[in-house]
Every structure is written in structure tokens, then in C-alpha cells.
Amino acid sequence: MGVMPQTPDSRGGILKFCNQCGSEVTLQVPEGDTLPRFVCTRCGTVHYQNPKIVAGCLPHWEGKVLLCRRAIEPRYGLWTLPAGFMENGETVQQAAARETREEALAEVAATSLYAVYSIPHISQVYMLFRAPLAAPAFGAGAESLDVALFELDRIPWDQLAFPVIKRVLEHYTTDLQRQRFEVHVGEILRPMGSAPPGRPPAST
Amino acid sequence: MGVMPQTPDSRGGILKFCNQCGSEVTLQVPEGDTLPRFVCTRCGTVHYQNPKIVAGCLPHWEGKVLLCRRAIEPRYGLWTLPAGFMENGETVQQAAARETREEALAEVAATSLYAVYSIPHISQVYMLFRAPLAAPAFGAGAESLDVALFELDRIPWDQLAFPVIKRVLEHYTTDLQRQRFEVHVGEILRPMGSAPPGRPPAST
């Protein structure tokens, strides 16, 4: 077609070929739609791209919170809550518990929705749950260098992997002091003129 | 390759070709992964498939709720809350307000997270917000046959489009009576041995 496809969004990813028939795609606004999509030049399939859910837990035990030190990029070596991309066929709570099992080798006894944070510039929505551990048993999963329980006044604030994790741990510290927990809904916006915090640059 | 790809999940969609290089894909568990994914036989790109967020509002005005009668399949002619797939680059609240604008030609004055419902068999997560209308002004958008404010005792319970909509309106009726609103987290499971409620069968 000679038209160089561009991504509709800096984090959506550029598609070059139709995943149904293998022909080239072009970026265009389908009839009746309002946004540009990658559309197949042969079979007409419209390839929608949508935000992803990052589900995770804020696991806690006797006033301490469980953090994982990342063994993967981005932010290798920094601390985070166990969280990752939700998979098809599961509930958000199941995804959060699964990520905790995979990254921290820990079982949670329950899950209470605690934070819903949109990160529009990378098209992710974090959904984090307060989750008492079923037992003080944990360890480093394949994506973690280390997993540990932290007293709230020992949280490594300057070594946290992502702004959303810092924000949610701040909420937790405040809410625990006043013993009143609510669901926090918020957003992390990209700092003006800067690269996405803690994420690699957009690529294909 | 001779291997007929199958979908990793009944709602994930079957991929046949790589959207980066146009070669065939096969379904396999990538190294270090635990789930089957569509992987390109030539360039090795792993094509992840993840749940979609359906964002929407429960718009209200002077004790009444705003419902839309669907002008599209599935569930043409039945009533629903304004909601639709979240787009890249927006927050969940922006998506919910946008869908209300598009489907009900209405502006909301605010949004309070009200329900998070997973529907694992179709890999969707509904995120619905209580939203006072900015004014009692509304109309039928392109995807609606009709839009109307309903007193709670006049909700057309037997003509609602989707189980999740019925569930959330039930929560709202109860919560409004006791004047105490919380965030409802739940799930809609596929009835045993039945087709997905209100959704067309999985197809490519």
C-alpha cells in the first residue's frame, strides 16, 4: 500500500500484517468508528488494541508488607509488589493471587480490592488487592531476586520499581494508621517531557 | 507446520499469522512461560492475548437511573448501562465518561468506582462507575435505539441485556435504600452446559 503504518497510541504496538490472512494492514478509521485502527487491506479484519490489566497483591502479615526485588527488566533490582498481566480465562482476584504465588511463592488468604490506577501513556490499568498471607511462608520466584516482609517504616522508598507501587504503599501507610481502608482510584500520568518512568521506550 | 492452531481460551481468538512478519504462527508454551501462546514460526514473536476492560457508568439523576436500549447485537433491543471497551491512552474514568457520551449523549458530573466484575469465560472485566448526570440532558447515540431515565421500581428487569448489568442494578437498588455505597467486586460465571449468556459464540 505504500502507507507506513503508525501506531494509534505510543504503547499500542505497530502491526504490519493481518493475523487472520497474513496480508498487509494499514492504519485507518473504520466506517462508523472514531479512532484509527490497523485494518487488513485484503480481508478487512479490524485489529483492535486495548489496555492491559496488571493484577497484583499487597500481601501483609502482622503489620508488615511483602515486597519482591525484581530479577527482570525493567527496573531490575528494585522492589515492587507482586503483580503482572492478567491472563484470559481468570478473574482479577485469581490473577492477583497467581502473580503472588509465582513471584513471591506465597499464598494469600483473601483479597480486598484496594487500588485501581490507570497509566494511560502505557495503556495499563493496575488493580491491586490487600491480601493477608495465609502463612508467613514465601520465597523468590523466577522473576524475583529476593522477597521479604518489611515493617512500614522500613519500606525502601527510594528503591521502589514504579511510581504506582510507591503511591499505593503511601495509601496503605496512611490508611493503616487511621485504620480505615477505602478503594483508591487514581492515575499515573507521564511526566511532561520525560520518558515513561520505569518502562523501556515504545518498540514494536 | 501442519499444526492447526487452537485458541488458548475460548474467547481469546485464533491467530493464524504473525502480525510482525506475516509468517504462520503455532500454539506452544514459550520457554520460561506456563501457558500456550501463539508464537511465530519465523521471527519468534510471542502474541499474548489478554482480557479487555469494559468501562461504563451508572448515570443517575434525582433518584432515577439512565439506561440505553441497544441498537446493536448482541442483545439488540434490550436495556443496558452505557459501557464499552476501554481504549488505549485513556483512564478508566475517561473511558466510562466517553462511553456515556457516545451511547447516551450525556455528560456525567463525576465518577465513583462502583463495580468491578470479572467475566472469565469471555475474558472481560467490567468496571462501572456511579455517575451523577451534569444535567438531565441525554439522547440516543448511534449504538442506542432509545435512552431513558428509570425510577428504580420501573427498571425493566426482564429486558436487561446482560447478567452483569442486572447484578449491578440490584446492588444499586439495595445500596440506595440503605444509603451506603461500597465498591462491589464479583464475577459472572458461565452457566454450566450453556452458551455464553448474551454473547455470540467464539469465532475468529
Boltz contact constraints between the chains, C-beta under 6 A:
constraints:
  - contact:
      token1: [A, 9]
      token2: [B, 88]
      max_distance: 6.0
  - contact:
      token1: [A, 9]
      token2: [B, 89]
      max_distance: 6.0
  - contact:
      token1: [A, 12]
      token2: [B, 88]
      max_distance: 6.0
  - contact:
      token1: [A, 15]
      token2: [B, 19]
      max_distance: 6.0
  - contact:
      token1: [A, 16]
      token2: [B, 20]
      max_distance: 6.0
  - contact:
      token1: [A, 17]
      token2: [B, 17]
      max_distance: 6.0
  - contact:
      token1: [A, 17]
      token2: [B, 19]
      max_distance: 6.0
  - contact:
      token1: [A, 17]
      token2: [B, 22]
      max_distance: 6.0
  - contact:
      token1: [A, 19]
      token2: [B, 15]
      max_distance: 6.0
  - contact:
      token1: [A, 19]
      token2: [B, 17]
      max_distance: 6.0
  - contact:
      token1: [A, 19]
      token2: [B, 19]
      max_distance: 6.0
  - contact:
      token1: [A, 20]
      token2: [B, 16]
      max_distance: 6.0
  - contact:
      token1: [A, 22]
      token2: [B, 17]
      max_distance: 6.0
  - contact:
      token1: [A, 22]
      token2: [B, 22]
      max_distance: 6.0
  - contact:
      token1: [A, 49]
      token2: [B, 88]
      max_distance: 6.0
  - contact:
      token1: [A, 50]
      token2: [B, 52]
      max_distance: 6.0
  - contact:
      token1: [A, 50]
      token2: [B, 85]
      max_distance: 6.0
  - contact:
      token1: [A, 51]
      token2: [B, 86]
      max_distance: 6.0
  - contact:
      token1: [A, 51]
      token2: [B, 88]
      max_distance: 6.0
  - contact:
      token1: [A, 52]
      token2: [B, 50]
      max_distance: 6.0
  - contact:
      token1: [A, 85]
      token2: [B, 50]
      max_distance: 6.0
  - contact:
      token1: [A, 86]
      token2: [B, 51]
      max_distance: 6.0
  - contact:
      token1: [A, 88]
      token2: [B, 9]
      max_distance: 6.0
  - contact:
      token1: [A, 88]
      token2: [B, 12]
      max_distance: 6.0
  - contact:
      token1: [A, 88]
      token2: [B, 49]
      max_distance: 6.0
  - contact:
      token1: [A, 88]
      token2: [B, 51]
      max_distance: 6.0
  - contact:
      token1: [A, 88]
      token2: [B, 123]
      max_distance: 6.0
  - contact:
      token1: [A, 89]
      token2: [B, 9]
      max_distance: 6.0
  - contact:
      token1: [A, 89]
      token2: [B, 120]
      max_distance: 6.0
  - contact:
      token1: [A, 90]
      token2: [B, 120]
      max_distance: 6.0
  - contact:
      token1: [A, 91]
      token2: [B, 118]
      max_distance: 6.0
  - contact:
      token1: [A, 91]
      token2: [B, 120]
      max_distance: 6.0
  - contact:
      token1: [A, 91]
      token2: [B, 187]
      max_distance: 6.0
  - contact:
      token1: [A, 92]
      token2: [B, 118]
      max_distance: 6.0
  - contact:
      token1: [A, 92]
      token2: [B, 125]
      max_distance: 6.0
  - contact:
      token1: [A, 113]
      token2: [B, 185]
      max_distance: 6.0
  - contact:
      token1: [A, 118]
      token2: [B, 91]
      max_distance: 6.0
  - contact:
      token1: [A, 118]
      token2: [B, 92]
      max_distance: 6.0
  - contact:
      token1: [A, 120]
      token2: [B, 89]
      max_distance: 6.0
  - contact:
      token1: [A, 120]
      token2: [B, 90]
      max_distance: 6.0
  - contact:
      token1: [A, 120]
      token2: [B, 91]
      max_distance: 6.0
  - contact:
      token1: [A, 123]
      token2: [B, 88]
      max_distance: 6.0
  - contact:
      token1: [A, 125]
      token2: [B, 92]
      max_distance: 6.0
  - contact:
      token1: [A, 183]
      token2: [B, 183]
      max_distance: 6.0
  - contact:
      token1: [A, 185]
      token2: [B, 113]
      max_distance: 6.0
  - contact:
      token1: [A, 187]
      token2: [B, 91]
      max_distance: 6.0
